[in-house]
Amino acid sequence: MAELTALESLIEMGFPRGRAEKALALTGNQGIEAAMDWMLELVAQKQREREEREEREALEREKQRRRQGQELSVARQRLQEDEMRRAAEERRREKAEELAARQRVREKIERDKAERAKKYGGSVGSRPSPPAPELGPVPSSPSQEPPTKREYDQCRIQVRLPDGTSLTQTFRAREQLAAVRLYVELHCGEEPGGGQDPVQLLSGFPRRAFSEADMERPLQELGLVPSAVLIVAKKCPS
């Protein structure tokens, strides 16, 4: 009768019947207080276990976050190294192309001097070169189809210098206008990048002053193909 009273009392206090019966049995039916102490200790133990489990899970999540952060840092570093390597390769390629362009211009100047010396008996630069002939459209007969637009690979440029002489040279249609300026500067004895103002180039007709942005554009894009006459606005040093 006492056990039934203790069990009912525990149930009225809100403890589940199964847990109350187990608590009374494990404590040797020593009463409500002993059973309550056992159940409260069981609840505290489960609470400690849950806290320990949550702490382990939080620690594992932190380790995982750090691993992911390290992997992301390594991937970002590799990406930066790849970008730096590609940028260095691009600079080397651009420098090699610039050196090759300067070499081509120097070779053109030497060939031009040799041809003019041979033609004028050694008086290089004393006479203006004849202007490049203007290429007009080829007339077609009525029975022929309209001619298609011709694509030119080369461009013949005549450069008129301030002293009245002129230079005539052939460039590739895809070369930039900077190659023409470099040709003029080297011919006049100026060293590109030597601290002097660059040579200013003008078109004859219609009158137009080419900007620094135009120097990066191909000759065919500037409308200088297949031939054109340019004027040097800056006097070459004597």
Buried (B, 14 or more C-beta within 10 A) or exposed (E): EEEEEBBEBBBEEEBEEEBBBBBBEEBEBEBBEBBBEBBEEBEEEEEEEEEEEEEEEEEEEEEEEEEEEEEEEEEEEEEEEEEEEEEEEEEEEEEEEEEEBBEBBBEBBEEBEEEBEEEEEEEBBEEBBEEBEEEEEEEEEEEEEEEEEEEBEBBBBBBBBEEEBBBBBEBBBEBBBBBBBBBBBBBBEBEBEEEEEBBEBBBEEEEBEBEEEBBEBBBBBBEBBBBBBBBBEBEBEE
